[in-house]
């Protein structure tokens, strides 16, 4: 599927407007119709900011999710939601997010809600930008579920979730989705101490029915909860194994890592296309268009323009909206500077 050289895209999430944050804490004050209206309005806001920035690819900003994956647990049967976290106070970290207890067979007959999200995006978005949906993969989803006698470890939980995630991907493609990201940040966080080929096998079985039916990508980062990484921030352990993932495009987090391992773009683009995280969502330094142009030129030393896209390092949900808007605008303007230099 041919795309524009040096295209600009996003991962999935976008900051919630402050009024949506407030309303989500006071939902009992609103009727069902008002909540649906708020959901539409929030998606319209996310679309507006992305279109105003001039992005080639936009999403719904995941405005109707609690997080890029946390809302998905509400669709799962066989779990008891959110036992008490093991730590309540102090600096925010992953141990302050509750894990869920498995009490029965894991099923999701009614899907995970992404088709409704995508159809809302199609209804509200203007013509022009490519519309992208994102779904967390089964290994990442398994991380917040506690093993039990039926599912003895994280691998077993992953295998139980895999067919349900796979079915969700099929539903999205059947609904007309032509650009789809399967987020598997947990794979990149654990690649240094797990078998990368096992991760590839899990991923490929998940996406098997939709390969060739949409533009498929995966997002491999090191975590961004409250703007902090959680994994060992090194791509070397993933490659060359991860090149065997059946995707069109692999997204890598580069800006927050000061473009360490940038040379890996050359290895990736021998077999896949690559989206480079070129703005740092963990920093409130606002990159200028000139900063972005310089970074794009650095990437072009290792990859041809027709195989390069640019995006934030991760989703923008942990970045204040005022900063997200400026960062996206700079990303588009800086990339356009280099497009003009190259005549593409």
Phi, psi and omega in degrees: 000112185287138178229166180294134175299142179056040182287157181250134186214182177225167182277308180178297188279156177220152182303141173287139169301151184299325180293329178288321176302314180296313182298323182295338177272354184224041185298333181295344180277355186239151174276168183300320180295322179293322178294317177298321178296318178298320179298314177300314182298321180294319178294320176301319178297313180296318177299314181304312183296321181289318179293319179299326178289338178093022182296146174283329183232133179231165175233183174275005180072007183052040186289343180256013175252154173288331184197175182297338179223345188297324180295336183297332181293336177292343178267351183276134169268150177096012178229155172253118191288138163051071165299166182298131177300155182281346177218132184257315190255171178092186182304140183292135177202174187296336179286358174263007175252125184294145171264157185257142180271133176274126183241354182196186178298138180278119178219162177208062186301332184263011178079190185242011174087000185285332178295317176299318177301313183294318180295326175295316179300314179300319182292326188260339185280149175283166174287146178131284183294150170287140182257129184240141172247156179224143182223130175291140180284168186292329179290317177297317179298328184291342188294340182254017178245136185271124179302155177217195182295325181284322180238098196284338181205181184296326179298318180295320178295318178303315181296326179290326181280332189307309182296331180285321175294317179301317179296324178296320178297319178298317180298321179295314179296319178297333179278358177106005181290125182250353179225120190218130175251131171257109183280122175226058179297332179296328178296319180288329179289330184253001185299330183289344181229013177231173181279110182296329179293328176293321176299316181299318179299316178299313182298312185293326176291330178292316187266356189313315184290343185250358179299129181085354182255355177202171171277115190249133179224166171226150182250117183242098180236189185242023178095149181210027180294122184054031176077020181235143174284161179232343183251170173291119192273073182214127182272340185308319182296342183276336188246144015273357187307314186293347175293345178272001172294134182279076180226161172277326190219138175246127178263132180236141179277118184237320190297315182291345180257018180053035174061030171297142180066025181301332180297344180293343176301324180297318179293316182297316188282358170290337184232330183229171167271165184223136170254124185260127172289106191248351171238142188270108180282351180267355184239146175263013165289126180269110180299141176272162174304325179292322174302313182297315180302318179298320180290322177298316179300321178297320179294325182292347175289340185241349184210145179284154185299328182289350178248010184245134166233165181227143186207170167297162178303317183219186169299160186263010187296337181263010180246136179301144186300321182300323179284320180302316181299315182292321181295317179295319179299315178296321181299315180291314183295320180293321177295322180295327176303315183285324176304316181294321177300322182272345183072034179245000000 
